[in-house]
C-alpha cells in the first residue's frame, strides 16, 4: 500500500540525490568522478537553492573525502559521500579506517570498472575491491532501490548494535543515468524516518576527551579487528527490523536476499544489481514456457548472507552465479562466496563472468545461461567474451 | 602573549599533553606540542598524522592526550581536520552543540607535511578551513629509521641518502614548505623553533586567533637522527637559528616580518659540526659542499631580508599586526 507517495521520473543518481536532500546530512565531503558526479551535482544545486542545509566540502581528492567523512562522523555529524571506481580505489585506505573506527558514514557508489585500461562503465570491480573493509555493502537493482537503500543506509549504519559505515551500490549508467518512475516519500516522512544522528561520544566534546585511532600492538590488534566482525554479524537482524519498519512507511517490503520463482525451481541464477532485474524478465518468460527457473537476488553482499542463501537455494539442483567482476587468478568474488556458503550441499554450481567495463548483457544471454545449466557444468564461462581477440592479443604478445 | 607563568599554570590546570609517553630522550616533539597547546586559550581538538608523536603517545589502551585527539593515517591529517572543523560549523549551525570556540590543531612531522601529506594540506589551506597546522620538523623520516624527506637539508646523511666513500649525503636542497603555505594566501604563516619558546608560544596564540587557516613550521629536533647527545637538542636547534639556517619569521596576510635578528650570525659549521649527520662534510674531499651549504643559507637569508624590508612600510601602517621581536 503506497502512503502519500508520488511517482517522479528520475535517474538513479537523481533519486540518490533526492534521498540525500531529504536526509539533509550535516556534512558531505565529495570529489567528482563519473558516473557518481550527477549525485553531487544535483545535491549541490539543492543546497544552493536552500533545499538542504548540508555543509558540502569540495575536497581535493577522494582520499581526503573519506578522511574528512570519517572525522566528521566521529565529531557527531551525520555524514554522507559518493564515489565510483578509481575514487573508491584511491580512498580505500581510509575506507578500512571508517569501519575500524566505527564511523557510520553512508556512501553511494556508482559502480564502475577499475583501470586498467581506464573505462567509465558499469561493473562491480570497485565494490569488490572494498569487500574486506568491514563496510556493509548493499546493491540496488534500479533507481527506486537506489533511493530506498539510500534511505535505509543511515538507519542501518547508526543502528546502535551495528555502528558501521554503509555503501550503497548502483550500476554506473545502467542505474545512475537511466530515468525510471520513482516513488518518493514526503520530506517530513524521511525526516521522521532518519531522526537525529546520535553517537555516544564525540570528538567535539572537549569536556570528555577521547583518543581515536590509537596505535595497537599485537596484544590488542586482533581483538579490535574481531569487534568489527561481531558488529557485521548483527547486521541481518538490524536489517530485518529496519526493512519491516520501512515497509510500513513506504509500502515497499525489501528482502535483502530475494528469491524470485525459487519455490519449485530446479535451475537458478544468483545475481547482484541491475542484471537481477533483467533476469526477472527472463525468469517470467521461461516460466511461461513451463521451465522451472528462478533467481536469487542479493541486495546485501557484506556481511555475506550465507545462511539466507543456503535456505533459499535448498531445493534447487543447479545454480549459475553471475559475477560482474573478476578476482584475477582465482574464482570470481560472488562465485567464491556462494561456493563457500553451499559447501557440502548437493547444489551444483556454474560460474559466469559478464559485463566487465559496461559490456551489455541481454535477455538472450541469460536464457542461454539457463539452457547451459541443463548440460554438464564446467569451468568459469565468460558471457560475450570475444575469444578471437584474446587469442590475437596472445599471438602478438607471446608470454 | 602568554608568559612562562601562564603556560605553566595552564599545563597544571588542564594537562593537555601528559608525560609517560614513549618518545625518546631529547625528542623535540613534546616541547612543540606542550608549548603550542598551552598557548591556546580556547579548548582544542587535535589531529595527528602518523609518525613518532602518534605512535609514542597512544599505545592502546593508554593515551598521553588530555584533549580530543584523532589519528587516521599518514597523509590526511589536514583532510581529517577539514572534516572536524566542518562538522563543528554544521552542528553549531543547527544548535546541536554550544556556540563556544574550539581551536583545531594538526600536528604532523616533516614527512607527513612536506611529502605524503602535501596534497591534503594544500587542499585544506585553499578551502580556508579555520585550523592551525603545526609541522614539527625534524628533517627526516625518523619514525621509520631516519630516511631522507623533502625537509632533509642538502648534504645531510640519512639511511636512504647515506654519505659514503663516493657520496656526500642528500644531493638536493630541502623544499621550502613555508613558502608553499604562503602561496595559498592564508592569513598567517610562521617559522619557529623549539629553542625560542616565547616566540613559538606567541605564534601559536596568534595563529589560533586567525579567522582562517594558519601554518606553523617549527624546527624540532631528533637526537637519534641528527646524531648528538639528548641533552643538547635545544642548544643545537638554537644554533640553527643563530647560523641563519632557520630564520624565525612570520607572514601576516602575505606580509613578511622578522621576529629574530641574529646579532652575530655564526658560520654554518657551528651548527653542522655538532651533528653526526653532517660529520662527513668535515673530511677534506667534502669541503666544497660545506661552502655550497653556506651559500644556500646566505642566499635564502638575503631573499627573506629583501621581502622583509619591502614589507616594513606595511607593518608601520599596521603595527598591531606585527609579532614581537625576541
Contacts between the chains, C-beta under 8 A, distances in Angstrom:
chain1	res1	chain2	res2	distance
A	26	B	87	6.4
A	26	B	90	4.0
A	26	B	91	6.4
A	26	B	94	7.3
A	27	B	83	6.8
A	27	B	86	5.3
A	27	B	87	5.5
A	27	B	90	5.5
A	29	B	82	7.3
A	29	B	83	6.3
A	29	B	86	7.5
A	53	B	93	7.0
A	53	B	94	7.1
A	54	B	90	7.4
A	55	B	86	4.9
A	55	B	87	7.9
A	55	B	89	6.1
A	55	B	90	4.4
A	55	B	93	7.8
A	57	B	82	5.8
A	57	B	83	7.1
A	57	B	86	5.3
A	57	B	127	7.0
A	58	B	127	7.2
A	59	B	79	6.4
A	59	B	82	6.9
A	59	B	123	5.9
A	59	B	127	7.7
A	60	B	119	6.2
A	60	B	120	7.3
A	60	B	122	6.9
A	60	B	123	3.2
A	60	B	126	7.5
A	61	B	119	6.4
A	61	B	120	7.7
A	61	B	123	7.2
A	63	B	75	7.2
A	63	B	76	6.2
A	63	B	79	7.2
A	63	B	120	7.4
A	64	B	76	6.2
A	64	B	79	3.5
A	64	B	82	7.1
A	64	B	119	7.6
A	64	B	120	5.2
A	64	B	123	5.7
A	64	B	124	8.0
A	65	B	79	7.9
A	67	B	72	5.6
A	67	B	73	7.3
A	67	B	76	3.8
A	67	B	79	3.8
A	67	B	80	4.9
A	67	B	82	7.9
A	67	B	83	6.6
A	67	B	120	7.0
A	68	B	79	5.1
A	68	B	80	6.7
A	68	B	82	4.7
A	68	B	83	3.3
A	68	B	86	6.9
A	69	B	83	6.3
A	70	B	72	6.1
A	70	B	80	7.2
A	70	B	83	6.9
A	71	B	47	7.4
A	71	B	70	6.0
A	71	B	72	7.0
A	71	B	79	7.8
A	71	B	80	4.1
A	71	B	81	7.3
A	71	B	82	7.6
A	71	B	83	3.2
A	71	B	84	4.8
A	71	B	87	7.2
A	72	B	83	3.9
A	72	B	84	6.8
A	72	B	86	6.0
A	72	B	87	4.0
A	72	B	90	7.8
A	73	B	83	8.0
A	73	B	87	8.0
A	74	B	70	6.8
A	75	B	83	7.1
A	75	B	84	5.1
A	75	B	87	3.7
A	75	B	88	6.6
A	75	B	91	7.4
A	76	B	87	6.6
A	76	B	91	6.0
A	76	B	96	7.0
A	76	B	97	7.3
A	77	B	86	7.7
A	77	B	87	3.7
A	77	B	90	5.4
A	77	B	91	5.9
A	79	B	83	7.6
A	79	B	87	7.6
A	93	B	73	6.0
A	94	B	72	6.1
A	94	B	73	6.3
A	94	B	76	6.6
A	97	B	72	5.3
A	97	B	73	6.8
A	101	B	72	7.8
A	203	B	45	5.9
A	203	B	68	4.6
A	203	B	70	5.7
A	203	B	84	6.1
A	204	B	45	6.6
A	204	B	68	7.0
A	204	B	84	7.4
A	204	B	87	6.9
A	204	B	88	5.8
A	204	B	91	6.8
A	204	B	97	5.9
A	204	B	102	6.7
A	205	B	68	6.9
A	206	B	43	3.7
A	206	B	44	7.4
A	206	B	45	6.8
A	206	B	67	6.7
A	206	B	68	6.2
A	206	B	102	6.4
A	209	B	65	6.8
A	209	B	66	6.1
A	209	B	67	5.1
A	209	B	68	4.7
A	209	B	69	7.1
A	210	B	68	5.9
A	210	B	69	7.6
A	211	B	58	5.6
A	211	B	63	3.9
A	211	B	65	5.5
A	211	B	69	4.8
A	212	B	68	7.8
A	212	B	69	6.8
A	212	B	70	4.8
A	212	B	71	7.2
A	213	B	58	7.6
A	213	B	70	5.7
A	213	B	71	3.7
A	213	B	72	5.7
A	214	B	58	3.7
A	214	B	59	6.9
A	214	B	60	4.5
A	214	B	61	7.7
A	214	B	63	6.6
A	214	B	71	7.1
A	215	B	54	6.7
A	215	B	55	5.0
A	215	B	58	5.3
A	215	B	59	5.3
A	215	B	60	6.4
A	216	B	60	4.5
A	217	B	59	6.5
A	217	B	60	7.2
A	220	B	60	5.0
A	220	B	61	7.1
A	224	B	60	7.5
